[in-house]
Amino acid sequence: MFKVFLVEDEIVVREGIRNNIDWEQYGFQYAGDAPDGELALPLIRQIRPDVLITDIKMPFMDGLALIELVRKELPKTKIIIISGYDDFSYAQQAIRMGVEQYLLKPIVKSKMVEVLTELHKKMTDELKQQEYYEEFQREVREYEIFTRRRFFEKIVTGSLRVREICETAKELGLDVNAPFYNIVLFSLSSAGYDGSAPERYTEVLTQVEDEIRGFISGQPDLLLFIWSVTTYAILVKGEKDSIAERTDECIRSIADCCSKAGGDVNWHIACGTPVSRLGSIPVCFQDASRILSCRYLCPDVHILTEDTVSDIRRRFSTGQGKHKNGVEQERILNFLGNGSTEDIDNFVDQLMQSAEREKVAHPVFCKYLAMTIYLAAVKYLDTICCHSYSIWSRELRPGDSASEPDEARQYVRRVLQYVIEMRDDVSKKQQRDLLNQAIEYINRHYHEESMSLDRVAKEVNISPNYFSAIFSQEIGMTFIEYLTSKRIERAKYLLRYTDKRSGEIAFAVGYKDPHYFSFVFKKVAGCTPSEYRRGESQ
């Protein structure tokens, strides 16, 4: 129901309007009244009525002054003026202020009911239009996530020139202009997540992701991008003197969101070094990626910095951070389970740099490192049910050739690459199985208006972010594009082969608003539903 507030200095008129109308019958709730604008204003601010009925001539604060204030603070509130003055100048002012109706006293009940009935219909239609707009915005946001991810990939890989970055950003509605930039990377996954299987759906992880998105959406100097299924990137913009502080604020806010989840979510954050040019963002991104890769060597440290990197080297060089025999195998297993092929070089660098220069150069250490990597690979492949004999081939077994730092580095990289590719093959098979389940579910339920990405992700038990990423990657279109295509395909059939009206077809394929259905249909088919039915499709 819509709330109504009445301001009228004549008590007889005020009580007559209040008591003689069955407000609920016409879809309204009588929320209160006041004898003048001065007393009404604080109540209006508290109640925030949908409709304000006010006299013009009142003591202390007249109706026009009150309307001016309400218009500024509550622009969506509908206003009805009641007045005993049949003065055209008042009517002109009311029109300029966007007043809905100007009623002359004495107020006839039937006329007031007529006005309220018309106003209720108008406000209901506006609410539907607002819902339609919000639905459209949700669809746009999902498509933007997909296009923004591709855009960010091109920025950080140096595939776009500065002019192209600016032009593409403008097309996407992004403001990338700033004196200085920084990159914040953060990884999120549920506790126990193993890269050999899709990220499972958990309410806690979804809540953390939603809270972080909510925080960033209100910050114009922060632009959020998805980098991978478990990693996000934020482009921080700022002045030279404030970019470092703004970056720290961003990191603290993300950390606060993640900390609330306790041990249910694994999270790590890193940032790069600020740069003053768009063309230098790839360098900044590489810095952040290098630091974030330390999460595999120190999983208990959540906010990673250059000091973290130095501390890892110090601890390993003094024997504080490694197994009694050298490099700790658990950290290798952690990387094999969660790392990506893009992380391999940074991870190998950390392994090689974390020991004393003399030890790294020593043939015994190099052979030991190669053997540790090999044994960790065998153990990991067994845990994900990949037969470990697959890495028994001669070129993957540690030998005398891995006795020098460069040889050891190449060997370690080759084994890590091989195992991660095998892990990803296992994961992709599971992804395909889950996608098949998801598509089957969508095909059965696409006509339900409650169908959403979150609903499907929950049904197949994977995180919404993971589902969105693999769906776009494997199917070649976003979830909403696929859902829309199914709905419009069915709508076309119903238009051509049934006598159902357009509004009935809209409901039948999942759209509660026929106007929105017509809008989407024209966007997809290039013509309106009625034009399609007449055979006028483009």
N, C-alpha and C positions, 0 to 999 in steps of 0.2 A: 504493500500500500504506500501511497505517496503522502508525505506529511504536510499539513497545512497550518500556517500561523496567521492570526488575524490581528491587525492594529487598527483600532477605532476608538475615538475619544468619547463618543456618545454611547453610554452604557446600554441604553435600550436597543440601539442598532446592533451593538456588539453581541448582546445576549440573544437577540433575535436570529442573527446569522448562525451563532453557535448552536442554538437549541432547535431550530426549525428545519435543519437539514440532516438527513441520515447519511452522514459522511461515509461510513463503511460500505453502504449500499452502492455508492458511486466510486469506490476504490480509493478512498482517502482516510487518513487518520488525523483527527483534530488534535494538534500537538500543543496548542496554547494560544494565549492572546495577551494584549497589553493596551493601555489607554493612549499611549503616545510613542513616538519614535525613540525618545531617549531611554525609556524603560524597556522598549522592545529590543533594542540592538543587542544587549548582552545575552538575552534569551535566544535571539535568532542565531547568534554566534555559537551558542551551546547546542541548540536543537538542530540547526542546519536544515531548515524546512525545504521541501521541494517546491512548495507554492506559498507565496506571501500575498495576502489580501490586505490592502492598506488604504486608509482615507488619505486625502491630500492635506486638508487644513486641520492641523492639530497643534496644541500648545507644546512648548519646549523644543520639539524637533518635528517639523512637518513631514508629510509623506514623501515629497520629492527629495529632500535631503536624505531621508532614510533609504530611499530607492538607490540613490547614487552610491551610498556606502555599501549596500547589499550587492549591487552590481559588481563592485570591485572585489569584494571578498567571496561572494558566492555567485559567480557568473551564470551557473546553470539553473539557479532558482527562477521559477516562473512567477511573474508579478501581475496581480489584478488590482486595478485602482477602483475604489468606490468614492464617489464625491457628490456633493450637493451643488456643485458649481458647473453650470453648462457653459463653460468658457473654452473657446477654441484654442486659446494659447496654452491652457493646461493639457489639452489633448495633444497638441504639437509636441510639448515637452515629453509627454508620456511615450509618444511614438519614437522620439529620438532615443529614449532610454530603453527601448525594446520591451515595453509593457505589453502583455498579452491582450488585456481587455480594459476598457474604460467604462464603468457602469455608473449611471446616475441614480442618486437616491430619489425616492424611496426604493429600496432593493426588493424586487419581486422574486419570490422563491423560485418560480418556474424559470426565470431568466438566469438566476445564479446556477441552478441545476444544469441548464443548457450549456452554460459556459464551462462548468466543471466537467461535464461529460465530454465536450469537445477537447478540453485541455487534457483529460485523462487519456484519450485516444492518441493525442499528439505526443504526450510524454511516453506512452507505451511504445509507440512507433519509433521514437528516438532511442529508447533503450534497446529495441531490437536492432536498430542500425548500429548502435554502439557495440553490441555483441557481435554483429557482423564484421564491424571494423576490427575488433579485437581478434576474432577468428582469422581474419585475413592477415593481421599482423603476426599471429603465431606461425602461419604458413610462410610468411615472408622471412621471419627470423630463422626458421629451419633451413630455408634455401640459402640465407645469408651465411649461416655457419659453414655450409658446404663451400660456397664461393670464397668466403674469407679465408678458409683453410688453404685453398689453392693459391690465393693471393699472397698469403704469408709465406708459403713455401717458396714462391718465386722471389720474394723480397730477400729472404735469408740465404738463398742460394745464389744471389746476384744475377738472376735471370732477367730482371727488369732494370732499365735505366731510370734515372730519377724522374724524368718527364713521364715515363710510362707508369711509375709508381703513383705519381700525383693524379694522372688521368684515371687510372683504375680505381684509386681511392675515392675520387669524386663520383664515379659511377656507382660505387658501393655505398655512398653516403658517409664516408669516413673522412675525418679531418686528421691528416697526418703531418700537418705543418707545425713545427715547433723549433725553438733554438737548439734544444738538446734532446737526446733520446737515450733510453736504456731498455734492456730486455730482462724480464723476470720469467724464469721457467719454473714450473712446479709440477711434480708428478703426484697422482692420486690413485690409489688402488685399495681394494678391500684387503684386510688382513688375511694372509695365507694365499694371496693371488699368485698363480704360477703361469708364466707366459706360455706354457704348453696347452692351456685351455682358455677359452673366452672368459672375460671378466664377468663374474656372476652378479646378479641383481641383489643389492642390499639397500634397505631403506636408509641406513646411516650414510652410506656413500652418496646416494642420490641427494640427501638433505645437505650434505657438505657442498656438493657441486652446485646445488641451487642457491645456497647461501653466498657462495663466492661470486656466482654470476650476478646475484642481486646487488652485492656490494659494488662490483665493477660497473654495472649498468648505470649507477648514479654518479660515476666519476668520468667527466669528459676528457680528462688527461690520461685515462687508461683504456687501451683497446685490447680486448680479449680474443685470442685465436686458439683453435685446437691444433696441436702439433702432431699428436699420435693418439692411440686409444687410451693411453694413461697419462699423457703429458699435455699441459696447457702452456701457452706463451702469452705474456702481456707486454705490449709496447707501451712504455711509460714516457710521457712527454713532459717537458718542463723547461724552466729557465736555467741558465748556467749555474746560478747560485742556489737553486732549489731542487735540481734533478736528483741529487744524492739523497736528500731528505725525503723527497716524494717516493723514491724507490724503497727506502726503508719503511715508510708508512704502509706502502703496498704490501711488502713482505710481512710486516707485523699483522696486518688485517687478515691476510690469507692464513697465517699461522694460527691466529685466534679462532678462525672458522674450523680449521683442521683439529686443533687441540680439543675442541668440545667432543669429538668422536672418540677420544681416548685411544685404546689399542685396537679399535675396530677398523681403523683406516691407516694405511701406510702413506706417509707424505714426506716430500723433500722439496726444498726451495733453493734456487740459486739465481744470481743475477750477473750481468756482464759489467763492463766498464762503460760509463756514459760516452756518447759520441755526438758530434755536432752536425753530422751530415746523414741524410737518408741513405746515401751510398755506402756509408760505413756500418750500417746496421748488421750486415753479415758477419763482420769482425766481432761486434758486440755479442751476437748470437753464439758464435763459436766459443767465446769466453764463458758465457753462461752454460753452454753444453758441456764444456770441459770440466767446469766445477761441479755441475749436477752429476756427472759420471762418477764422482767420488761416493755417491750414495751406495754403490755396490761394495766399497771397501769399508765404509763406516755407516751401516744402515741405521744406527741409533742416533745419528746426528741429523736433525731435521732441516736446519737452516745452514746451508753450505756456503763457504766463502773462500777467498784465497788463503786466509789463515787456516782453514780446514785442510786445504791441499798441503800447505807447509807443515801442518801438524802431523798429517799422515806420513809424510816423508821422514819427519823427525822421529816419530814413534817406531816406524819400521826400521829406520837406520840404527836405533838404539835397542831394538829387540822388544819394545813394549807392545807393538801392534801386530805381531805375527806369531804363528805357531812355533813351538820349540824347534821345529825342523826348518822354519823359514816361512814362506807364504802360506797363509791359512786357506785350506781347501774350501771352507764354508763360504768364503767371500767369492771364490770362483763359482761355486754352485749357485750362489745368489745372482751372480751376473748371468749365468747360463739360463736361469729361470726367468729373469726379468729384463735383461738387456736387449738391445736391438743391434742390427748390423752397423747402424750409424754410430753406435756407442763404442764399437770395438777399439778403434784407434786410441780414443781417450782413455779407455780402461787399460789397455796394454801400456800406454805411457805411464799411467799411475803405478802399475805393477813394477815397471822397470825403474821408475824414479823413486819408488818408496824404499829401496834398499841402498846401502852404501855404494858409491861409485866403484869401489874396489871389488865388492862382492858381485855387482852386476857384470863386471868385466871378467870375473873369475870363471873359468870353464866349468868348475864343479857346480857353481850356483846356476849357471845357464842350463846345465843338464838337469839339475834338480827342479828348476822352474818348469822345464818342458815335461818332465815326468809328472809333476804335480797337476799341471793342466790336463795331461792325458788321462790320469786316474780320475780326476774330477769329471771329465767328459764321459768316461765309461760309467761312472756312478750315476751321473745325471740322466744319461740315456736309459739306464735301467729303470730309474724312477718314473719316467714317462712312457715306459713300455715300448721303447725303441730298442731293438736288439743291438747291444753294444759291439757285437762282432763287426758291425758295419764300419767301424773306424780302425779295424785291425789291418787295413791295407798298408802296404809298406810306406807310402808317402805320408801317412798320418801317424805312424808310430814314431816315438822319440828315438833318435839315434845320435851317433857321434857328430852329425852335421850341426846339431843345435848346441854347439859349445861356445859360440861367440855371441855377443849381445845382439847384433843384427840378425844372425841366424835364429837365435832364440825368439826374437821379436816376430820374425816371419813365421816361424813354426807355431807360436802361440796364436797369432792372428788366424792362421789357416785352420787350426783345430776349432777355435771359437766360432769362426765363420761357418764351418761345416755343421757343428752341433746346433747352432742357432737356426740355421736353415732347416735342419731336420725337425727341430722343435716347432718351427713355424709351419712346416708341412703338416705335422700332427694337428696343430692349432687350426690350420685352414680347413682340414677335413672336418673338424668339429664345427667350425664356423659355417661350412656349407650345410651340414646337417641342421644346425640351428636356424640358418636362413631359410632352408626348405620348410622347417616347422613354422617359422614366422610368416612366410608367404602363404602357406596353407591356411594359417589362422586369419590373416588379412583377407584372403579370398572368401573365407566363410563369413566374416563379420564386417566387411567393408561398408555395408549398408547401415551400420549402427552409428548414430551420431556421436557416441562416446568413444569411437575408435581414435586412438592416439598412439604416438610413438612410445610413450611411457607404458601404456597398457600392453602393447605387444612385447616390449622388452621384459616386462614383469612376467608375462605369460610364458616366454621361453627362458626365463631366468638368466638374463644377462643385463649388465648395466646399460642405461639409456644412452650414455655417451659412446660406449663400445658398440652398441647396436647401430646407432646412427652412423658411426664411422665405417663399419664393415658393410652395412647396407649400401651406402653410397659407393663404396669402393667396388663391391662385387656386382651390384645390380646396375650401376652406371647412372642412377638417378637417386634423388633424396626419397626418404620414406613418404613424405607428403605428396611428391610428384607421382609416385607409384599408386598411392591410395586414390588420389584425384583421377588418375587415368582409369582405374578400375570403376570408379563411380560414374565418370562421364561415358565410358564405354557401355555400361549398363543403361544409362539414361538414353543414349542414342537408340539402343534397341527398343526401349519402351516408347520412345517418341515415334519411331517408324512403324512398330507392329502392334501398338495398343491404342486405345482411345483415352487413356488416362490424361488428365490435365497436367500442365507443367508443375503446378504446386504439389499434386499427388506424387508425381515422379520425383520431385525434389526430396520429399519425405522418404520415398521408397529407396533412395540411394544414399541416404545419410545426411541430408541437409535440412535443418529445421526451418531455415529461412529461404523461401522461394526466390527472393530478390538476390540473395547471395548465390544460390544455385545458378541463376541466370548469368550472374557476373562471372562465376567460375567457368560455366559452360562456354560462354563467348570467348573467354581467355584461352581455353583449350581448343575449342572446335572452330573458332574464328567466326561464329555466327550465333545468334540467339537460339534458344530452344524452338521457338515458333518458326523461325526461318529454316532451321534444320528439318523440322517436320514437313514443311512445304517443299523441301528439296532444294533449298537455296543455299546449301552449305558451300563454303569457299573451297 
